[in-house]
Amino acid sequence: MIRRILQQRHYKLLVYVLALFFCASCGNDPIPKPKAYLSLDYPEAKYLNTDVGLPFSFDKNELAKNVVLKKFNGTTNSYGINLEYPTLKGTIYLTYKTVISHEQLIDYIRDAQNFTQEHTKKADQIIEQPFEDSNRKAYGMFYEVGGNAASQSQFYVTDSISHFLIGSLYFYAKPNYDSILPAAHYLKKDIKRIMETVEWK
């Protein structure tokens, strides 16, 4: 008899404890974990001098698998070179033009500057970095574009006599500054390396 009473009390105590536990655990709604961005690790850049048969050569990251060369029609020699980065979903576009006169060079520089200014509508900022290397006769400007602009990095470089080269970085996807920022930083180094290693022929 006494044993039965004790068993009933233990049973009621157990039910009471379990009820408290469930009530306490149901008091707060679960909080979802905040979204996080992937940690992207890109390989260390390995640069190789690249000569594609044009009046200049440059250093290219071996991560750029394809070099697509196109010749444009016109009165001057004009070529387009595409350096494609499939894993980063981006392409560096290079356009080379021969310079015939000082007036033409001024037009090329003005067009390059206007091209950059077209991105100011969606850009948070555009940082200009002048470039000069008298030993290689290379002079120009590097532009770093912040915000949801179509192109994150651009440049032009010339010898001020007969060569003019312009470059720009584009991504395949719709611009989203937060998502493309790691890749944009990585490829910014590549596009600056091209500018800084141009050798005229």
N, C-alpha and C positions, 0 to 999 in steps of 0.2 A: 504493500500500500504506500509506504513512505517512498520506496524506490520509484513508484509510478508518479508520484507527485513531483519528485525531484526531476524526473525525466521530462515531465510536462513544463516545469519551470525552465529547464535548460532549452527546451524547444522554443518556448516563448521568448527567451532571452536571445536566442539565435535569430529568430524572425525579426525581433526588434533591432538588432545590430545590422542585419542585412537591409532593413528598411531605411535606416539612417544613412547607410553607405550609398544606396541608390538615390536617395533624395539629395545628398550632398553632391554626387557626381552629375546630377541632372540640373543643378542650379545655374550653371553658366553654359552659354552656347559655345560650341567649339570655334576657335579662331583659326582661319586658314593661314597657311604660311605665305609670306609675301613672295611675289614673283621675283625671280633672280635672273640675271643675264648669264649666259654661258661664258665660261672662262676659255677664251680662244688662245691657243698657243701656236704661233706661226713659226716655221723653221727659220733659223738664222740665215740672213741673206748671203748668197755667194754670187759675186759679180764676175762676169766674163766680158772681155772686150768683144764687141759685136760689129762686124763689118758686113753690110748687106749690099755692097756694090754701089753705094751712093757717095756723094762728095763729102761724107763725114762718117766717123765711127763713134761709138759710145759704149759705156758699160751697161750691161743688162743683167738683171737678176735671173739666175737659171730657173727660178720658179715660173717665169713667163715662158710657157711651153711653145707658143706659136708666135711667129713673126710673119705678119701678112703685109706684103708690099704691094702698093697700088700706084700707078702713074696717072696723074690727072692731065686732062687735055688743056691746052692753053699756049700762049705765046712764050711763056717761060717754063723752065724745067721745074715741075712741082710733083712731089711724091708724098704719099701717105703711108705711114707705118703703124700697124696695130700690134701692141704687145698685150697678149691675152693672158689673164690669170683665172683659169677655170675654178680653182678651189676657193678663190676670194670673190668670184663673180664680178670681176672688174676688168677694165681695159684701159691701158694708157695709149692715147692716140697722139701720134707725132706727125706733123706736116712740115716738109722741107720745101723751101722755095729759093731759087737763085735770085740774086739782086742785080739788076741792070743799071739802076741809077740811084742817086741819093734821094730823089723824090719818091721813087718806088719804095725804098727802105722806110721812109717816113710813113707812107701809106700802110705798109705791113705792120709797123709798130702801132700805129693808130688803130688798125683793125684788131690787133691783139688786145689792146687796152679796152676797146669797146666791147669785145667779146667777154672779157672779165666783168665789166660793169653790168652786163646783162643779168648776172647772177645776184646783183645786190638786192633785187626785189624779195628774194627768199633767203638771202644770206643774213646771218646775225652780224658778221663782220668779215672784212677782207683785209688781210695783212700783207703788205707789200715788202718784199725783201730784195733790194738791188743786188745784182751780181756782177762781178768784174774779175777777169783773169787775163791780165795783159800778156802773160807768157803764152797762153793758148789763143790769144786774140778772141776772147769770148766775153760778151757784154750783154746783160739782159736784166730780167726781172722775174722773181718767183712770187706767186700769189697763193696764199693759204686762205681757203674760203670756209667759214664756219656756218653751221645751220643746215637746213634742209635744201641746200642747193644741189643742182644736178651734177656739178663738178666740184670736187673738194680741193683739188690742187691744179695749178696751171703755171706755165712759164713761157717765156720767149727768150731766145739767145741769138746773137748775131756777131759777125766779125766786123760789122759796120762797112763792109766793102762789097762782098759778093755772096754771102751765105746768110740765110735766115731760117730758124727752126722754132716751131711753136709746139707745145705739148699740153695735154689736158687729161685728167683722170675721170673716168665715168664708171658707175656701177650699173649692173643690169637691172636691179630692183628699183622700185620707187624710192626716192630719197627719204631716209629716216635717220637723222643724225645719230641718235643713240645706238641704233643697231649696226650702222656701218662704221662707227667711230674707230674700233680696233683695226679694221682692215684699211680704213683711210689713213691712219697713222703709219701703218706698215708700208703702204704704197707711196706715201708722201716721201719717204726716204729714197725709194726707187726712182721717183720722178726727179728728185733733186740730184740724185747720182747721175742720171742721164745728162742733166743740164751742166753739171760740174765736170763731166768727163768728155764732153764733145771735143773731137779733134777734126778740124777742117782739113780737106785734102787740096 
